[in-house]
Amino acid sequence: MWIALLIFSGVILLDGLDISMIAVAIPEIQHAFGIGAATAQWLVSAYILAFGGFLLLGGRCADLFGRRRVLVTGLAVFALVSVGGAFATDAGLLIVSRFVKGMAAGFTGPAAMSLLTTTFAEGPARNKAFGIFNLFEASGYSSGLLIGGLLAALNWRYIFVLPIPVAVLLLLAALRYLPPDAPRVKGAQRPRLDIGGAVTLVAGMLLMVFTVVSVEEAGWSSPRTLIGFAVAAALLAAFVVIERTVKEPLVRLGIFRNRALVAANISAALLYGGAMGFQFLIALYLQNIQGWKPWQMALVLLPAGLMVVVIGPKIGALISRFGVTRVLMVGLLAFVPCYLLMLRIGPEPDLWGVLLPASVLWGLGFALSISALMVAGTNGVADDEQGLAAGLLNSSLQVGGACGLAVLTAAIGPGTELGMLYAGVWVILGFAVLTLVAQGVGLKRS
């Protein structure tokens, strides 16, 4: 079981590495291909777009067609496309490779998470497993910033080479150590994919995420943005109608009667909106205003990663002793003083009084709350819908992060550099308060 957990955790570590490494290499890629910032930002946005668009479908496919099968197939695609990205001859091919990698991650992520929840029984064992799982996720993201900065200094293509052996190793380990998916019962009907539901869901999610990540360029009130949101809403409404009428829906809408699951998903979206906004503001302050290198910024965020490393293995014991609700609320509360500290940022960076304490508080909040949300969002869900629950939670995180950044960039607007920063801090502080309110309302109704 614990070897299997290392495989599941390795998959989520790979996703974190791939997202953060590319972010610090964008200037070098711009120089190599002679592209502007508008094109370069799609190296990140294409991945987020595909990842967010395919998470729900990926989770449901894992439930229907076998979690191990979906995981192995996704890892194979991820490795192959990484090879293509490493040898891409123009920016267009590189962006396409990022989109396909995001799509593959949209299948491997919920497959790995649902394998965890079906391998470890609800209770102390699953709580501990989630702590380790999220330790790997946070470690992948934080170490990716440092590794990406070092590799980009040598050659940006190494950033696309590194995930290849990692993905291949995980694929081989999955084939060797994970038990085969349960065989279909003789005479049982072959699982069928709800094509209409899949098309409307993926199209709606892709368009919604695309519209959100394009807001900074187009503006909130532009026809492009308004039409994008309207069409996305229409597609998702059509998806709900289809799911109510088909015999074998892609998403059983009754799952939303689980109030703890709904509260966990709303809280996850709000939390990630603030958390991604915090990282954006730190990068804006240290790299754009202070002129620091990416690896120097990564060192400021290192205490956050260390908090996750220290707390992650103990999360299971904490949840078992104090309950998921108390652990979650403590984690959410930690973000409030973290963001308040950011209001003390001045023209000169204050490492010991502001930046490092904020990093520690952010790591504490992230370590406690993300693991607790995953437990809350999957407890009480039947085994045959664990992939769906995992897809829902991961979709909430990704869409929440994208929406949070869109709101943040719109709020910053014109003004002095520090004035822009302070406006952004008030936005992420608002996200922290709304997360506490959402979780509090969810607890009261439960």
C-alpha positions in Angstrom: 0.0 0.0 0.0 2.8 2.5 0.9 4.7 1.8 -2.3 1.4 2.5 -4.2 1.1 5.8 -2.2 4.6 6.8 -3.4 3.5 6.2 -7.0 0.3 8.3 -6.5 2.3 11.0 -4.8 5.0 11.0 -7.5 2.3 11.7 -10.1 1.1 14.8 -8.2 4.8 15.9 -7.6 5.4 15.6 -11.4 2.4 17.9 -12.1 3.7 20.5 -9.5 7.2 20.4 -11.0 5.9 20.9 -14.5 3.7 23.9 -13.7 6.3 25.8 -11.7 9.5 25.1 -13.7 8.0 26.6 -16.9 7.0 29.8 -15.1 10.6 30.8 -14.4 11.9 29.9 -17.8 9.5 32.1 -19.8 12.1 35.0 -20.4 14.6 32.5 -21.8 12.0 31.0 -24.1 10.9 34.4 -25.3 14.4 35.2 -26.2 15.0 31.9 -28.0 11.9 32.2 -30.2 11.6 36.0 -30.4 8.0 36.1 -29.1 6.3 38.7 -27.0 4.7 38.5 -23.6 1.2 37.9 -24.9 2.3 34.7 -26.7 4.7 33.6 -24.0 1.9 33.6 -21.3 0.2 30.8 -23.2 3.0 28.5 -22.2 1.4 28.6 -18.8 -2.2 29.3 -19.7 -2.4 26.4 -22.3 -1.5 23.9 -19.6 -4.0 25.4 -17.1 -6.7 25.6 -19.7 -6.4 21.9 -20.6 -5.8 20.7 -17.1 -8.9 22.6 -15.8 -11.0 21.6 -18.8 -10.4 17.8 -18.6 -10.2 17.1 -14.8 -13.9 16.2 -14.4 -13.9 14.0 -17.5 -10.6 12.4 -16.4 -11.9 11.6 -13.0 -15.1 10.0 -14.4 -13.1 8.0 -17.0 -11.0 6.6 -14.1 -14.2 5.4 -12.4 -15.7 3.9 -15.6 -12.7 2.4 -17.4 -10.2 1.6 -14.6 -8.0 4.0 -12.5 -4.8 2.1 -13.2 -5.5 2.0 -16.9 -6.2 5.8 -17.0 -3.2 6.6 -14.9 -0.7 4.6 -17.1 -2.2 5.9 -20.3 -2.0 9.5 -19.1 1.7 9.1 -18.0 2.6 7.6 -21.3 1.1 10.6 -23.2 2.7 13.0 -20.7 6.2 11.5 -21.4 5.8 11.4 -25.2 4.6 15.0 -25.3 7.5 16.1 -23.1 9.8 14.7 -25.7 8.1 16.8 -28.4 8.3 19.9 -26.2 12.0 19.3 -25.6 12.7 19.3 -29.4 10.1 21.9 -30.4 11.3 24.2 -33.2 8.9 27.0 -32.8 6.7 28.6 -30.1 3.5 27.2 -31.6 4.6 23.6 -31.2 5.7 24.3 -27.7 2.3 25.7 -26.7 0.5 22.7 -28.3 2.8 20.4 -26.3 1.9 22.3 -23.1 -1.9 22.0 -23.9 -1.6 18.2 -24.4 0.5 17.8 -21.3 -2.2 19.7 -19.3 -4.8 17.4 -20.8 -2.8 14.3 -19.8 -2.5 15.7 -16.3 -6.3 16.2 -16.2 -6.5 12.4 -16.4 -3.5 11.4 -14.2 -4.3 13.8 -11.3 -7.8 12.5 -10.5 -6.8 8.9 -11.3 -4.0 9.1 -8.8 -6.2 10.8 -6.1 -9.0 8.3 -6.5 -6.6 5.4 -6.4 -5.5 6.8 -3.0 -9.0 7.0 -1.7 -9.9 3.5 -2.8 -6.7 2.0 -1.6 -6.8 3.6 1.9 -10.0 3.2 3.9 -11.7 6.3 5.2 -10.3 7.3 8.6 -6.7 7.5 10.0 -5.0 5.6 7.2 -6.5 7.8 4.5 -5.9 11.0 6.5 -2.2 10.1 6.8 -2.0 9.2 3.1 -3.4 12.6 2.1 -0.8 14.3 4.3 2.0 12.6 2.4 0.2 13.1 -0.9 0.0 16.8 -0.4 3.6 16.9 0.9 4.7 15.7 -2.5 2.4 18.1 -4.3 3.8 21.2 -2.4 7.3 19.9 -2.7 7.0 19.5 -6.4 5.8 23.1 -6.9 8.2 24.8 -4.5 11.3 22.8 -5.7 10.2 23.4 -9.3 10.8 27.1 -8.9 14.4 26.5 -7.8 15.1 23.7 -10.2 13.5 25.6 -13.1 15.6 28.6 -12.3 18.8 26.6 -12.3 18.0 24.6 -15.5 16.9 27.7 -17.4 20.3 29.3 -16.6 21.9 26.3 -18.5 19.3 25.7 -21.3 15.5 26.1 -21.1 15.1 22.8 -23.0 16.3 20.9 -19.9 13.0 21.9 -18.3 11.2 19.8 -20.8 13.7 16.9 -20.6 13.5 16.5 -16.8 9.9 15.3 -16.6 10.5 12.5 -19.2 12.5 10.0 -17.0 10.2 10.9 -14.0 7.1 10.1 -16.0 8.6 6.9 -17.4 9.8 5.7 -14.0 6.3 6.3 -12.5 4.7 4.5 -15.5 6.9 1.4 -15.0 6.3 1.5 -11.2 2.6 1.6 -11.8 2.7 -1.4 -14.1 4.8 -3.3 -11.6 3.3 -2.5 -8.3 -0.3 -1.4 -8.8 -2.8 -4.2 -9.0 -4.7 -4.5 -12.3 -8.2 -2.9 -12.4 -11.0 -5.2 -11.4 -12.1 -7.3 -14.3 -15.6 -6.7 -15.7 -18.2 -9.1 -14.3 -19.2 -11.7 -16.9 -22.4 -10.7 -18.5 -22.3 -7.2 -17.0 -23.0 -4.3 -19.3 -19.9 -2.6 -20.7 -19.5 0.9 -19.2 -20.6 3.6 -21.6 -19.3 7.1 -21.7 -22.0 9.8 -21.8 -20.8 11.4 -25.1 -23.2 14.4 -25.0 -22.4 15.1 -21.3 -18.6 14.8 -22.0 -18.7 17.2 -25.0 -20.8 19.9 -23.3 -18.8 19.5 -20.0 -15.3 19.7 -21.6 -16.3 22.5 -24.0 -17.9 24.5 -21.2 -15.0 24.1 -18.9 -12.4 24.9 -21.6 -14.3 28.0 -22.6 -14.8 29.2 -19.1 -11.1 28.7 -18.2 -10.0 30.3 -21.5 -12.2 33.3 -20.8 -10.9 33.7 -17.3 -7.2 33.6 -18.3 -7.9 36.0 -21.2 -9.6 38.6 -18.9 -6.3 40.5 -18.3 -5.9 41.1 -22.0 -9.5 41.6 -23.0 -11.0 43.2 -19.9 -14.0 42.2 -17.8 -16.6 44.2 -19.7 -15.4 43.5 -23.3 -17.8 41.7 -25.7 -15.2 38.8 -25.9 -15.3 38.2 -22.2 -19.1 38.6 -21.8 -19.8 36.3 -24.8 -17.3 33.8 -23.5 -18.9 33.5 -20.1 -22.4 33.4 -21.6 -21.6 30.6 -24.0 -19.7 28.7 -21.3 -22.7 29.0 -19.0 -25.0 27.8 -21.7 -22.8 24.8 -22.4 -22.7 23.9 -18.7 -26.5 24.4 -18.4 -26.9 22.0 -21.4 -24.6 19.6 -19.6 -26.9 19.6 -16.5 -30.0 19.0 -18.7 -28.3 16.1 -20.4 -27.2 14.6 -17.0 -30.8 14.7 -15.8 -32.1 12.8 -18.7 -29.6 10.2 -19.7 -29.6 6.7 -18.2 -25.9 6.6 -17.4 -24.8 10.2 -16.7 -21.2 11.3 -16.7 -21.8 13.1 -13.4 -24.5 11.9 -11.1 -26.0 15.2 -9.9 -27.1 13.6 -6.6 -23.5 13.8 -5.5 -24.0 17.5 -4.8 -26.4 16.6 -2.0 -23.3 15.8 0.0 -23.0 19.2 1.8 -19.5 18.6 3.1 -18.4 17.9 -0.5 -20.0 21.1 -1.8 -18.5 23.2 1.1 -15.1 21.7 0.5 -15.2 22.5 -3.3 -16.3 26.1 -2.7 -13.7 26.6 0.0 -11.0 25.0 -2.3 -11.8 27.4 -5.1 -11.7 30.5 -2.8 -8.5 29.3 -1.0 -6.6 28.6 -4.2 -7.7 32.0 -5.6 -6.0 33.7 -2.7 -3.0 31.3 -2.5 -2.1 31.7 -6.2 -2.6 35.5 -5.8 -0.1 35.5 -2.9 2.5 33.8 -5.1 1.8 36.3 -7.9 2.2 39.3 -5.6 5.5 37.9 -4.1 6.8 37.4 -7.7 5.7 40.9 -8.7 7.4 42.5 -5.6 10.6 40.6 -5.6 11.2 40.1 -9.4 9.5 43.1 -11.0 10.0 45.7 -8.3 13.2 44.6 -6.5 14.8 42.9 -9.6 15.5 39.6 -7.8 16.3 36.4 -9.7 13.7 33.5 -9.7 15.9 31.3 -7.6 16.2 34.1 -5.0 12.5 34.3 -4.9 12.3 30.5 -4.5 14.5 30.8 -1.4 12.0 33.3 0.2 9.3 30.7 -0.4 11.5 27.9 0.9 10.1 28.2 4.5 6.6 27.5 3.1 7.9 24.3 1.6 9.6 23.3 4.8 6.4 23.8 6.8 4.7 21.4 4.4 7.5 18.9 4.8 7.3 19.1 8.6 3.5 19.1 8.9 2.6 16.9 6.0 3.5 13.5 7.5 1.6 14.5 10.7 -1.6 15.6 9.1 -3.2 12.2 9.4 -2.6 12.1 13.2 -3.8 15.7 13.6 -7.1 15.0 11.7 -7.6 11.8 13.6 -7.1 13.5 17.0 -8.8 16.9 16.5 -11.1 16.2 13.5 -11.0 17.4 10.0 -13.1 20.6 10.8 -10.7 21.9 13.5 -7.6 21.2 11.4 -9.2 22.9 8.3 -10.3 26.0 10.2 -6.8 26.5 11.8 -5.3 26.2 8.3 -7.7 28.7 6.8 -7.2 31.1 9.7 -3.4 31.1 9.1 -3.8 32.8 5.8 -5.3 35.9 7.4 -2.2 37.1 9.3 -0.1 36.0 6.4 -1.8 38.3 4.0 -2.0 41.1 6.6 1.8 41.0 6.9 2.0 41.7 3.2 0.5 45.2 3.9 3.7 46.0 5.7 5.8 45.6 2.5 7.9 48.7 1.8 10.3 50.1 -0.8 13.1 47.9 0.7 12.4 44.1 1.3 12.0 43.2 5.0 13.1 39.5 5.1 12.8 38.9 8.8 9.9 41.1 9.7 7.6 40.4 6.7 8.6 38.0 3.9 9.9 35.0 5.9 7.1 35.1 8.5 4.5 35.4 5.7 6.1 32.4 4.0 5.9 30.4 7.2 2.3 31.2 7.7 1.4 30.5 4.1 3.1 27.1 4.4 1.2 26.3 7.6 -2.1 27.3 6.1 -1.5 25.4 2.9 -0.3 22.2 4.6 -3.3 22.0 7.0 -6.1 23.2 4.8 -5.4 21.5 1.5 -5.1 18.0 3.1 -8.2 18.6 5.3 -10.2 19.8 2.2 -9.3 16.7 0.3 -10.4 14.5 3.2 -13.7 16.5 3.6 -14.3 16.4 -0.2 -13.9 12.6 -0.5 -15.3 11.3 2.8 -18.8 9.7 2.4 -18.4 9.3 -1.3 -18.9 5.8 -2.8 -15.9 4.0 -4.2 -17.4 4.0 -7.8 -17.5 7.9 -7.6 -14.2 8.6 -6.0 -12.7 9.6 -9.4 -15.6 12.0 -9.9 -15.0 13.5 -6.4 -11.3 13.9 -7.1 -12.0 15.6 -10.4 -14.5 18.0 -8.8 -12.0 19.0 -6.1 -9.1 19.5 -8.5 -11.4 21.4 -10.9 -12.4 23.7 -8.1 -8.7 24.3 -7.2 -7.7 25.1 -10.8 -10.7 27.2 -11.8 -10.5 29.0 -8.4 -6.8 29.7 -9.0 -7.4 31.0 -12.5 -10.4 33.2 -11.4 -8.4 34.5 -8.4 -5.5 35.7 -10.6 -8.0 37.3 -13.1 -9.7 39.2 -10.3 -6.3 40.2 -8.8 -4.9 41.5 -12.1 -8.0 43.5 -12.7 -8.0 45.0 -9.2 -4.3 46.0 -9.4 -4.9 48.3 -12.4 -2.7 51.4 -12.9 -0.9 53.2 -10.1 2.4 53.2 -8.3 4.2 49.9 -7.9 3.6 49.5 -4.2 0.1 50.9 -4.6 -0.7 48.1 -7.0 0.7 45.6 -4.6 -1.4 46.8 -1.7 -4.6 46.7 -3.8 -3.7 43.1 -4.6 -3.2 42.2 -1.0 -6.7 43.4 -0.1 -8.0 41.2 -2.8 -6.3 38.0 -1.5 -7.3 39.0 2.1 -10.9 39.1 0.9 -10.5 35.6 -0.5 -9.2 34.4 2.8 -12.2 35.8 4.7 -14.7 34.4 2.1 -13.1 31.0 2.5 -13.7 31.1 6.2 -17.3 32.2 5.6 -18.0 29.5 3.0 -16.6 26.8 5.3 -18.5 28.2 8.3 -21.8 28.2 6.4 -21.1 24.7 5.1 -20.5 23.4 8.6 -23.7 25.1 10.0 -25.8 23.5 7.2 -24.2 20.1 7.7 
